[in-house]
Amino acid sequence: MATVNQQSNFGKVAWPILAWTIALIFFFPIFWMVFTSFKTDADAVKPQYLFKFTPTLDNYANMTENYDYWRFAINSIITSVFATLFALAVGIPAAYAMAFNPGRHTKDVLMWMLSTKMLPAAAVLYPMTFLTKNFLQIYDTHFLVILVLCLINLPIVIWMLFTYFKEIPKEIIEAGKMDGVTTWGEIKDILIPLAWGGVASTALLTFIFCWNEAYWTVRLTTTEAATLSKLIEGNRAPEGLFFGRLSAVSTASVGPIVILGWFCQKQLVRGLTFGAVK
């Protein structure tokens, strides 16, 4: 009995310590990025100024005055919001059809959609750039960035929504049909309210994925539709990286999405655990 109690007491102490250790390991890069953003570019690469230095806000001032941070931030907001909305507009009806009117090849279609996420982006970069520049004439436009972000996240959106919708009893949808509710009415008045936690968490994760997307937003834009990823990428030169300015820009880019995730964490957790317990 004493051994069991000792093991129980050890677990109560060891597991929290392990959890805090892992949390600090994951948090340290963010802390160091913010910490470095208050150094000059020269101090950021000198070992003697690793911890002891004179803090400065010059990097943030330079970011807003010379790099036009707000234009890049607005582009990120526009593309992320509209890409998320369009992905949901397509994903909700698609997931509804697959969850409540499945066909013989529904699972095959779902697997095929998920397999497209395994396609190397570099393999289609050249044809994508060639077509958008020379034929469609939509290179470096908000429409192109929104379309690409929507398409690359659509498989995840459909998979998540399909999982949430499958947890809703089919009898509820059938009862709505007996009452004369249209398909759009079933989605709008029955399905979305019942699965609101799942829809909200899907929207939040999709927005985060769109905001963090760097490969396509850097390579399909130059100035007009450039997002914060492009601004971060611009803080490099042949002579090297400007670590102070790069850290400031990265902090200003990561900050909004971290704050959003912090305030929406309850909704996110509730959505991700939707249907876990019946």
C-alpha positions in Angstrom: 0.0 0.0 0.0 2.8 2.4 0.9 4.5 1.7 -2.5 1.3 2.5 -4.3 0.9 5.8 -2.5 4.5 6.7 -3.2 4.0 6.0 -6.9 0.8 8.1 -6.8 2.5 11.0 -5.1 5.5 10.7 -7.5 3.1 10.9 -10.5 1.4 14.0 -9.1 4.7 15.8 -9.0 6.5 14.3 -12.0 3.7 14.8 -14.6 3.2 18.5 -14.0 7.0 19.0 -14.1 7.2 17.1 -17.4 4.3 19.1 -18.8 5.8 22.4 -17.8 9.2 21.4 -19.3 7.6 20.5 -22.6 5.6 23.7 -22.6 8.7 25.8 -21.9 10.7 24.0 -24.7 7.9 24.8 -27.2 7.6 28.4 -25.9 11.3 29.2 -25.9 11.7 30.0 -29.6 8.8 32.5 -29.4 10.3 34.1 -26.3 13.7 34.3 -28.0 12.2 35.8 -31.2 10.5 38.5 -29.1 13.6 39.0 -27.0 15.8 39.5 -30.1 13.4 41.9 -31.7 14.5 44.5 -29.1 18.2 44.3 -30.2 19.9 46.1 -33.0 21.0 44.0 -36.0 24.6 44.3 -34.8 23.8 43.3 -31.2 21.7 40.4 -32.3 24.8 38.5 -33.7 27.3 39.4 -30.9 27.7 36.8 -28.2 28.6 39.5 -25.6 25.1 41.0 -26.1 23.3 37.6 -25.8 21.4 38.7 -22.6 22.9 42.1 -21.6 22.0 44.8 -24.1 20.2 48.1 -24.4 16.6 47.5 -25.6 15.5 49.5 -28.5 12.2 49.9 -30.5 14.0 50.9 -33.7 13.2 47.7 -35.4 9.5 48.2 -34.9 9.7 51.8 -35.9 11.6 50.8 -39.0 9.1 48.1 -39.8 6.1 50.5 -39.8 7.9 53.5 -41.4 10.1 51.9 -44.1 8.6 48.4 -44.7 4.9 49.4 -44.8 3.9 46.7 -42.3 0.2 47.6 -42.3 -0.2 47.1 -46.0 1.2 43.5 -45.7 -0.9 42.9 -42.6 -4.1 44.0 -44.3 -3.3 41.7 -47.3 -2.9 38.8 -44.9 -6.2 39.6 -43.2 -8.1 39.9 -46.5 -6.6 36.7 -48.0 -7.0 34.6 -44.9 -10.6 35.7 -44.1 -11.9 35.3 -47.6 -10.0 32.0 -48.2 -11.5 30.6 -45.0 -15.0 31.8 -45.9 -14.8 30.3 -49.4 -13.4 27.0 -48.0 -16.3 26.7 -45.6 -18.8 27.7 -48.3 -17.6 24.7 -50.4 -16.7 22.4 -47.6 -19.9 22.5 -45.6 -22.2 21.3 -48.5 -19.6 18.8 -49.5 -19.3 17.3 -46.0 -23.1 17.4 -45.6 -23.5 15.3 -48.8 -20.9 12.8 -47.9 -22.1 12.4 -44.3 -25.8 12.1 -44.9 -26.0 10.9 -48.5 -22.9 8.7 -48.9 -22.3 6.8 -52.1 -20.3 3.7 -52.9 -17.1 5.7 -53.5 -17.5 8.4 -50.7 -14.5 7.0 -48.7 -12.4 6.8 -51.9 -13.2 10.4 -52.7 -12.2 11.5 -49.1 -9.0 9.6 -49.4 -8.2 11.1 -52.8 -8.8 14.6 -51.5 -6.5 13.9 -48.5 -3.9 12.5 -50.8 -3.6 15.8 -52.6 -2.0 17.2 -49.5 0.9 14.9 -50.1 1.7 16.4 -53.5 5.0 18.4 -53.3 4.2 22.0 -53.8 7.4 22.6 -55.7 6.2 20.1 -58.4 3.4 22.4 -59.5 5.1 25.8 -58.9 6.3 26.3 -62.4 3.1 25.5 -64.2 1.1 27.5 -61.6 3.4 30.6 -62.1 3.4 30.2 -65.9 -0.4 29.9 -66.2 -1.2 32.8 -63.8 1.4 35.1 -65.4 1.0 34.4 -69.1 -2.5 33.2 -69.6 -4.8 34.1 -66.7 -3.1 37.4 -65.9 -3.9 37.0 -62.2 -0.4 36.8 -60.8 0.1 38.9 -57.7 -3.6 39.5 -57.1 -5.7 38.9 -54.0 -8.0 36.6 -56.1 -5.1 34.2 -56.9 -3.8 34.0 -53.3 -7.4 33.5 -52.0 -8.1 30.8 -54.5 -4.8 28.9 -53.8 -5.2 29.1 -50.0 -8.8 27.9 -50.3 -7.9 25.0 -52.5 -4.9 23.8 -50.5 -6.9 23.8 -47.2 -10.2 22.5 -48.7 -9.3 18.8 -48.1 -8.7 19.4 -44.4 -11.9 21.4 -44.1 -14.0 18.7 -45.7 -12.4 16.0 -43.6 -12.9 17.8 -40.3 -16.5 18.8 -41.1 -17.3 15.3 -42.3 -16.1 13.9 -39.0 -18.2 16.4 -37.0 -21.4 15.9 -39.2 -21.2 12.1 -38.8 -21.6 12.5 -35.1 -25.1 14.1 -35.6 -27.9 11.6 -35.6 -29.3 11.1 -39.1 -32.8 11.0 -37.7 -32.7 14.7 -37.0 -32.0 15.4 -40.6 -34.7 13.0 -41.7 -37.2 14.7 -39.3 -36.4 18.0 -41.0 -37.1 16.5 -44.4 -40.5 15.2 -43.2 -41.4 18.7 -42.1 -40.6 20.0 -45.5 -37.3 21.7 -44.8 -35.2 22.3 -47.9 -31.6 21.1 -48.3 -30.3 24.6 -47.6 -32.6 24.8 -44.6 -31.2 21.6 -43.2 -27.7 22.9 -43.5 -28.5 26.4 -42.2 -31.1 25.8 -39.5 -30.3 22.3 -38.3 -26.8 21.1 -39.2 -24.7 24.2 -38.5 -26.3 25.1 -35.1 -25.9 21.5 -34.0 -22.2 21.3 -35.1 -21.4 24.9 -34.4 -18.4 24.0 -32.2 -16.9 21.9 -35.0 -17.6 24.5 -37.7 -16.0 27.2 -35.5 -12.9 25.1 -34.8 -12.6 24.3 -38.5 -12.8 27.9 -39.4 -10.2 28.9 -36.8 -7.7 26.2 -37.9 -8.2 27.1 -41.5 -7.7 30.8 -40.8 -4.4 29.9 -39.0 -3.3 27.7 -41.9 -4.0 30.5 -44.3 -2.3 33.1 -42.2 0.8 30.9 -41.8 1.1 29.8 -45.4 4.4 31.0 -46.7 5.4 28.9 -49.7 2.6 30.0 -52.1 2.2 33.6 -50.8 5.9 34.3 -51.3 6.1 32.8 -54.7 2.8 34.0 -56.2 3.1 37.6 -55.1 5.5 40.6 -55.5 4.0 43.8 -54.2 0.2 44.2 -54.7 -1.1 41.1 -52.8 2.1 40.4 -50.8 1.3 39.1 -47.2 3.3 39.2 -44.0 5.2 36.1 -45.2 6.6 38.1 -48.0 7.6 40.9 -45.6 9.5 38.3 -43.5 11.2 36.9 -46.5 12.3 40.3 -47.6 14.5 40.8 -44.5 17.4 38.9 -46.0 20.1 40.1 -48.3 23.3 38.7 -50.0 25.3 39.8 -46.9 23.0 37.8 -44.6 20.0 38.1 -42.4 19.0 41.1 -40.4 18.2 39.3 -37.2 16.9 42.3 -35.2 14.5 43.5 -37.9 13.6 39.9 -38.9 12.6 39.1 -35.3 10.6 42.3 -35.0 8.7 41.5 -38.3 8.2 37.9 -37.2 6.9 39.0 -33.8 4.4 41.4 -35.4 3.3 38.6 -37.8 2.9 35.9 -35.2 1.4 38.1 -32.5 -2.1 38.5 -34.0 -2.6 34.8 -34.6 -1.2 33.8 -31.1 -3.6 36.3 -29.5 -6.5 35.0 -31.6 -5.7 31.4 -30.6 -5.4 32.4 -26.9 -8.9 34.0 -26.9 -10.5 31.2 -28.9 -8.8 28.3 -27.2 -12.0 27.2 -25.4 -14.0 27.2 -28.6 -11.2 25.4 -30.3 -10.9 22.7 -27.7 -14.7 22.2 -27.6 -14.8 21.9 -31.3 -11.9 19.5 -31.5 -13.5 17.2 -28.9 -17.0 17.5 -30.4 -18.6 14.0 -30.4 -15.8 12.5 -28.3 -18.3 11.5 -25.7 -21.9 10.4 -26.5 
